[in-house]
Amino acid sequence: MEPVAYEHCQAKMQQQGISELAMAQFERLYRTWSDGDVGGYIREADVTALHDVPTFQEIRESMDMDFALEAFAHTAFIKLNGGLGTSMGLEQAKSLLPIRRHKARQMSFLDIILGQVITARKRQGVTLPLTLMNSFRTSADSMRVVHRNKHFDQGDIPLEIIQHTEPKIDAQTGEPIDYPTNPELEWCPPGHGDLFSTIWETGLLDKLEAAGIAYIFISNSDNLGARPSRTLAGHFAKSGSPFMIEVAQRTEADRKGGHLVVDKESGRLILREMTQVDPRDKSAAMSIRRHPYFNTNSIWVRVDALKTKLKEYQGILPLPVIVNRKTVDPADDSTPAVIQLETAMGAAVSLFEGASCVKVDRMRFLPVKTTDDLFIMRSDRFHLTDAYEMEDGNYIFPNVSLDQRYYKNIADFNDRFPYGVPALAAANSVSIEGDWTFGRDVALYANAHLPDLGKPSYVPNGQFVGPQGVEPDDWM
């Protein structure tokens, strides 16, 4: 791209009052992208597969719980809360999406997160500071929810830090996109890897240190399984590791996700996304036997180690650049194509000597990225406990495929399940094709399937849906 294109981006950021650090970070991302230095492959021959990771169960059996509690008392909790959930047609923080009822009250992701923190504080007698990393588009709505909770209180540790913003880039010209229809959509956050520069610029690490905090647990707000854990805090403290990633057992459904490998040359852990896999290595990279763990994007980091590393790089860690291709209005495919330059938080693992992993159970990885995931979370597979845990019997869920034409956006999804999603406990898989609306008390079982009838269709109250569709209610 022409140098003048970057200068126009820079001028736009200056006009918006963007900080010097944020501008320096964006310059690194932009120049890396424009120079063609993104998309480098991490070859299978250059890495060793990760095996024999300690498991949560093994750790818990041998853990001195008094030691663990002491570590937990020096732990802070950061939730990444900058996402809008545009893939589901949301225009507010995804964390405000209702998930389940608890004692007759409708609970969102954020309500449940606050409940988890409050419960941990009361039961363990710890301060457990919570900080949300909001974006400019999620801050106001999210903080209203936090301040409305009369059981949640916090001292000197900030309740939020605001993620940086950068201009979306015209995919054709490299210029900052111009979208007068909605100028707010001209801007985006630079991915969750921006957490580190935001932490640095806000001085959060100094405030945590002053409060006696030594460890930080960081996770996504749409993953309600990533609860504060005394056991993992104890393990992390005991390990001496500066940076630890929670991984989970890969299944066939996880074959295309990011996974951890060991760099043969440096001996350090590397987070390898599938976009970084050479086509010739795809088969090996997707083998769940060869690479048995995937990244849950829940990490633990020592305050002193992170502070030292950020100081070394003047607040901007040299993380791999991710090119995210979208339209300027993510909810409208007809709007101009743009590029968002991002980094991933977990990629920082390669910067820390002695970084480690811990294998956790599926109960700690319950993300909601699509309405297919939401379908499961709102179903009878889960019970929200008084400790705000999303509880299920085995955390092995049916494969759910909802017709994207009618269920992708949350408004359409809610319209078609006016009484809540059907019972799912007896289902092995769910495939809904076409435009179906569901009555009250519908139950799915076996390999439940509804075909596309070419017109809006209805599943009556109390019906069972199985492999043959809506089961007939007459005796043969």
C-alpha positions in Angstrom: 0.0 0.0 0.0 1.1 3.6 -0.6 2.7 5.3 2.4 0.2 8.1 2.1 -2.6 5.6 3.0 -1.0 5.0 6.4 -0.5 8.8 6.9 -4.2 9.2 6.3 -4.9 6.6 9.0 -2.6 8.3 11.3 -4.2 11.7 10.7 -7.6 10.2 11.4 -6.4 8.7 14.7 -4.9 12.1 15.7 -8.1 13.9 14.9 -10.0 11.3 17.0 -7.6 11.9 20.0 -6.2 8.4 19.9 -3.3 7.9 22.4 0.4 7.8 21.2 0.7 4.2 22.4 -2.4 3.1 20.5 -1.1 4.9 17.4 2.3 3.2 17.7 0.7 -0.2 18.0 -1.5 0.4 15.0 1.5 1.6 13.0 3.3 -1.7 13.7 0.2 -3.7 12.7 -0.4 -1.6 9.5 3.3 -1.7 8.3 3.5 -5.4 9.0 0.4 -6.0 6.9 1.3 -3.6 4.1 4.8 -5.1 3.9 3.3 -8.6 3.4 4.8 -9.9 6.6 1.6 -11.6 7.9 0.5 -15.1 7.2 3.8 -16.8 7.7 3.5 -20.6 8.2 4.7 -22.5 11.3 5.8 -25.8 9.6 5.1 -29.1 11.2 8.8 -30.1 10.8 9.8 -27.1 12.9 7.7 -28.0 16.0 7.1 -30.7 18.4 3.6 -31.8 19.4 2.6 -30.9 23.0 1.9 -34.0 25.2 1.8 -35.0 28.8 0.3 -31.7 30.1 -0.7 -31.9 33.8 -4.4 -32.2 34.3 -6.7 -30.4 36.7 -7.8 -33.6 38.3 -4.2 -34.6 39.1 -3.4 -31.1 40.4 -6.5 -31.1 42.7 -5.6 -34.4 44.2 -2.2 -33.3 45.3 -2.8 -29.7 46.0 -2.3 -28.2 49.5 -5.5 -26.2 49.7 -4.2 -23.8 52.3 -1.4 -22.9 49.9 -3.9 -22.6 47.0 -6.1 -20.3 49.0 -3.1 -18.1 49.8 -2.4 -17.8 46.0 -6.1 -17.2 45.3 -6.0 -14.3 47.8 -3.4 -12.7 45.6 -5.2 -13.2 42.3 -7.2 -10.7 40.1 -9.7 -11.5 37.5 -9.8 -9.8 34.0 -12.7 -10.5 31.6 -12.4 -9.6 27.9 -15.6 -7.8 27.3 -15.1 -5.8 24.1 -17.1 -7.9 21.7 -20.5 -6.9 20.3 -21.5 -10.3 19.0 -22.0 -8.9 15.5 -22.0 -12.4 14.1 -25.4 -12.9 15.9 -26.7 -9.5 14.8 -26.2 -7.9 18.2 -25.6 -4.1 18.6 -24.5 -4.2 22.3 -22.1 -6.1 24.4 -22.5 -9.8 23.8 -22.1 -10.3 27.6 -25.5 -8.6 28.0 -27.3 -11.4 26.1 -29.7 -13.3 28.4 -28.6 -16.9 28.9 -30.7 -18.5 31.7 -33.1 -17.8 34.5 -31.9 -18.1 38.1 -34.6 -18.0 40.8 -37.1 -16.4 38.3 -34.6 -13.8 37.2 -33.2 -13.6 33.7 -29.4 -13.7 33.8 -27.0 -12.5 31.2 -23.3 -13.5 30.8 -22.3 -10.5 32.8 -24.8 -11.2 35.6 -23.5 -14.7 35.9 -19.8 -13.5 35.9 -20.6 -11.1 38.7 -22.4 -13.9 40.6 -19.3 -16.1 40.2 -17.0 -13.4 41.6 -19.3 -12.6 44.5 -19.6 -16.3 45.4 -15.9 -16.8 45.3 -15.3 -13.8 47.5 -17.8 -14.9 50.1 -16.9 -18.6 50.2 -13.1 -18.2 50.1 -12.8 -14.9 52.0 -10.7 -13.3 49.2 -10.9 -9.8 47.6 -10.7 -11.2 44.0 -10.7 -7.8 42.1 -12.6 -8.0 38.8 -11.7 -5.7 35.8 -13.5 -5.8 32.5 -11.7 -4.9 29.4 -14.4 -3.1 27.5 -14.4 -1.5 24.1 -15.7 1.9 23.3 -18.9 0.3 22.2 -19.5 -2.0 25.3 -18.4 0.2 28.2 -21.5 2.2 29.0 -24.0 -0.7 28.8 -21.8 -3.1 30.7 -20.9 -0.7 33.5 -24.6 0.0 34.0 -25.1 -3.7 34.8 -22.1 -3.8 37.1 -23.3 -0.7 39.1 -26.8 -2.0 39.3 -25.7 -5.1 41.2 -26.1 -4.1 44.8 -24.1 -7.2 46.0 -21.0 -6.3 44.0 -18.5 -3.8 45.4 -14.8 -3.1 44.7 -12.2 -0.9 46.3 -9.3 0.8 44.5 -8.9 -1.6 41.6 -10.5 -0.2 38.4 -13.7 -1.9 37.3 -12.9 -1.4 33.7 -10.1 -0.6 31.3 -11.0 0.6 27.8 -9.5 -1.3 24.8 -7.8 0.8 22.2 -9.5 1.7 18.9 -8.1 1.8 15.4 -9.5 2.7 11.9 -11.0 -0.1 9.8 -9.1 -0.2 6.5 -10.6 -0.1 3.0 -9.7 -3.6 1.6 -9.1 -2.1 -1.9 -7.0 1.0 -1.1 -5.5 0.6 2.4 -7.1 4.0 3.2 -9.1 4.5 6.4 -12.7 3.6 5.6 -15.2 6.4 5.3 -18.8 5.4 6.2 -20.9 8.5 6.8 -24.1 6.4 7.3 -22.7 5.4 10.7 -19.3 6.9 11.4 -18.9 4.8 14.6 -18.6 1.7 12.3 -15.4 3.3 10.9 -13.6 2.1 14.0 -12.8 -1.2 15.6 -10.8 -2.7 18.5 -7.4 -4.4 17.5 -8.2 -7.9 18.9 -7.8 -9.3 22.4 -4.0 -9.1 22.1 -4.5 -5.4 22.7 -5.1 -6.3 26.4 -1.4 -6.1 27.1 -0.9 -2.6 25.8 -4.1 -1.4 27.4 -3.0 -2.9 30.8 0.4 -1.1 30.3 -1.1 2.3 29.4 -3.7 2.4 32.1 -1.1 1.6 34.9 -3.3 -1.4 36.0 -0.3 -3.5 36.9 1.0 -0.9 39.4 -2.5 -0.7 41.0 -2.6 -4.5 41.3 0.8 -4.7 42.8 0.0 -2.0 45.3 -3.1 -4.1 46.3 -0.9 -7.2 46.9 -1.9 -8.9 43.6 0.7 -11.3 42.2 -1.4 -13.3 39.6 -4.0 -12.4 37.0 -6.5 -14.8 35.5 -7.8 -13.7 32.1 -10.7 -15.1 30.1 -13.5 -14.3 27.6 -16.8 -13.0 28.9 -18.7 -15.4 26.6 -17.0 -18.4 28.3 -19.0 -19.0 31.5 -16.9 -22.1 32.2 -13.9 -20.0 32.9 -14.7 -19.3 36.6 -12.2 -18.2 39.2 -10.4 -21.3 40.6 -8.5 -21.6 43.9 -6.9 -24.9 42.7 -5.5 -23.4 39.4 -4.3 -20.3 41.3 -2.4 -22.6 43.6 -1.0 -24.7 40.8 0.1 -21.5 38.9 1.8 -20.1 42.0 3.6 -23.4 42.8 4.8 -23.9 39.2 6.8 -20.7 39.0 5.7 -20.3 35.4 5.3 -16.7 34.3 2.5 -17.5 31.8 0.1 -20.4 31.7 -2.6 -21.3 29.2 -5.6 -23.5 30.0 -6.0 -26.2 27.2 -8.7 -28.8 26.8 -8.9 -32.2 25.1 -9.4 -31.8 21.3 -12.3 -33.6 19.7 -13.2 -33.9 16.0 -15.3 -30.7 16.4 -12.1 -28.8 17.5 -9.8 -29.9 14.7 -9.7 -26.5 13.1 -9.0 -24.5 16.2 -5.8 -23.0 17.5 -3.4 -25.4 19.3 -0.2 -25.2 21.3 3.1 -26.6 19.9 6.7 -26.5 21.0 9.2 -24.7 18.8 12.2 -27.0 18.2 14.7 -24.2 17.9 13.8 -22.2 21.1 12.0 -24.9 23.1 9.2 -22.4 23.8 5.5 -22.9 23.5 3.8 -21.4 20.4 0.1 -20.8 19.8 -0.5 -22.0 16.2 -3.7 -20.9 14.5 -4.9 -22.9 11.5 -4.2 -19.8 9.3 -0.5 -20.4 10.2 -0.5 -24.0 9.0 1.0 -24.7 5.6 -1.5 -26.5 3.4 1.0 -29.5 3.2 0.7 -29.8 7.0 -3.1 -29.6 7.3 -3.6 -33.3 7.9 -1.0 -33.4 10.7 -2.2 -30.2 12.3 -5.8 -31.3 12.4 -4.9 -34.8 13.9 -6.4 -34.9 17.3 -4.1 -37.8 18.2 -0.9 -35.9 17.2 -2.0 -32.6 18.7 -4.4 -33.5 21.5 -5.0 -30.1 23.1 -6.6 -26.8 22.0 -6.3 -23.3 23.3 -9.3 -22.2 25.5 -8.1 -18.6 25.5 -8.0 -18.6 29.3 -4.6 -17.6 30.6 -2.8 -17.0 33.9 0.1 -14.5 34.1 2.3 -13.2 36.9 2.1 -9.5 37.4 5.9 -9.0 37.8 6.7 -11.1 34.7 4.2 -9.2 32.6 5.4 -5.9 33.8 9.0 -6.8 32.9 8.0 -8.0 29.5 5.9 -4.9 28.7 8.7 -2.7 29.9 11.1 -4.5 27.5 8.9 -3.7 24.5 7.7 -0.3 25.7 4.1 -1.6 26.1 3.7 -3.1 22.6 4.4 -6.9 22.5 5.5 -8.2 19.1 2.6 -10.5 18.5 1.7 -12.0 15.1 -0.6 -9.9 13.0 -4.1 -11.3 12.2 -5.9 -9.9 9.1 -9.6 -10.1 9.8 -11.7 -9.5 6.7 -15.2 -8.1 7.2 -17.7 -5.6 5.8 -17.8 -2.1 7.4 -21.2 -3.0 8.8 -20.8 -6.6 9.9 -24.5 -7.1 9.9 -24.8 -6.0 6.2 -22.8 -8.0 3.6 -23.6 -5.4 1.0 -21.4 -2.7 2.7 -17.8 -2.1 1.6 -15.2 -4.7 2.4 -12.7 -3.7 5.2 -9.7 -5.2 6.9 -9.3 -5.2 10.7 -5.8 -5.7 12.0 -5.6 -7.7 15.2 -3.5 -9.7 17.5 -4.3 -12.7 19.7 -3.7 -12.7 23.5 -2.5 -16.3 23.7 0.2 -15.7 21.1 2.2 -13.9 23.9 3.0 -17.4 25.3 6.1 -17.6 23.0 7.6 -14.5 24.6 7.9 -16.0 28.1 10.6 -18.4 29.0 9.1 -21.2 31.1 5.5 -20.7 29.9 3.3 -23.7 30.6 -0.1 -25.3 30.0 -2.6 -27.0 32.2 -5.3 -29.4 30.9 -8.8 -28.5 32.2 -12.1 -30.3 31.8 -14.7 -29.2 29.3 -16.7 -27.6 32.1 -14.2 -24.8 32.0 -14.7 -24.2 28.3 -18.3 -23.2 27.5 -18.0 -20.5 24.8 -21.0 -19.0 22.9 -19.8 -17.8 19.4 -23.0 -18.6 17.4 -26.7 -19.2 18.0 -25.9 -22.9 17.7 -23.9 -22.6 20.9 -26.6 -20.4 22.5 -29.2 -23.1 21.7 -27.3 -25.6 23.9 -26.6 -23.1 26.7 -30.3 -22.2 27.0 -31.4 -25.8 26.9 -32.3 -28.3 29.6 -28.7 -29.7 29.3 -27.7 -27.0 31.8 -28.6 -26.0 35.4 -27.4 -22.7 36.8 -26.4 -23.4 40.4 -26.5 -21.1 43.4 -22.8 -20.7 42.9 -23.4 -19.5 39.3 -21.9 -22.6 37.8 -23.2 -23.8 34.5 -23.7 -27.4 35.4 -24.2 -30.4 33.1 -23.8 -34.1 33.5 -20.9 -34.8 31.2 -20.2 -31.7 29.1 -20.4 -33.7 25.9 -22.9 -31.9 23.8 -24.8 -32.8 20.6 -23.8 -31.3 17.3 -26.3 -28.5 16.6 -26.9 -27.1 13.1 -29.5 -24.4 12.7 -30.4 -23.0 9.3 -28.3 -19.8 9.1 -31.0 -18.1 7.0 -33.5 -18.1 9.9 -31.5 -18.6 13.1 -28.2 -16.8 12.7 -29.4 -13.4 14.1 -30.5 -13.3 17.7 -33.8 -11.5 16.9 -34.8 -14.2 14.4 -33.6 -16.9 16.8 -35.8 -15.5 19.7 -38.8 -15.2 17.4 -38.6 -18.9 16.5 -38.3 -20.1 20.1 -40.9 -17.9 21.8 -41.2 -20.3 24.7 -37.5 -21.1 25.0 -35.5 -23.7 23.2 -36.7 -27.4 23.1 -35.6 -30.1 25.5 -32.3 -31.4 24.4 -31.3 -34.0 26.9 -32.2 -37.0 24.8 -30.7 -35.7 21.5 -27.5 -37.0 19.9 -27.6 -34.3 17.2 -29.9 -31.5 16.0 -30.3 -30.4 12.4 -33.0 -27.8 11.6 -33.4 -26.9 7.9 -35.8 -24.2 6.8 -38.0 -21.8 8.7 -39.5 -23.6 11.8 -41.1 -22.0 14.8 -41.4 -24.0 18.0 -44.3 -24.3 20.4 -44.2 -24.9 24.1 -42.6 -28.0 25.7 -41.1 -29.5 22.5 -38.6 -32.3 23.0 -35.8 -33.4 20.7 -34.3 -36.9 20.7 -31.8 -39.1 18.9 -30.6 -37.5 15.6 -33.4 -34.9 15.5 -34.0 -33.4 12.1 -36.5 -31.0 10.6 -36.4 -30.7 6.7 -36.9 -27.5 4.8 -40.6 -27.5 3.7 -40.1 -24.4 1.6 -42.5 -22.4 3.7 -42.7 -21.2 7.4 -43.6 -24.3 9.5 -44.6 -24.9 13.1 -43.8 -27.6 15.7 -46.9 -27.8 17.9 -46.9 -27.7 21.7 -45.6 -30.9 23.4 -44.4 -32.6 20.3 -41.4 -34.9 19.9 -38.9 -34.3 17.1 -36.6 -37.2 16.0 -34.9 -38.5 12.9 -38.2 -38.5 11.0 -39.1 -35.0 12.0 -42.2 -34.3 14.1 -43.3 -37.7 15.3 -47.0 -38.6 14.5 -49.2 -38.7 17.5 -51.4 -41.6 16.3 -50.9 -45.3 17.2 -49.9 -47.5 14.3 
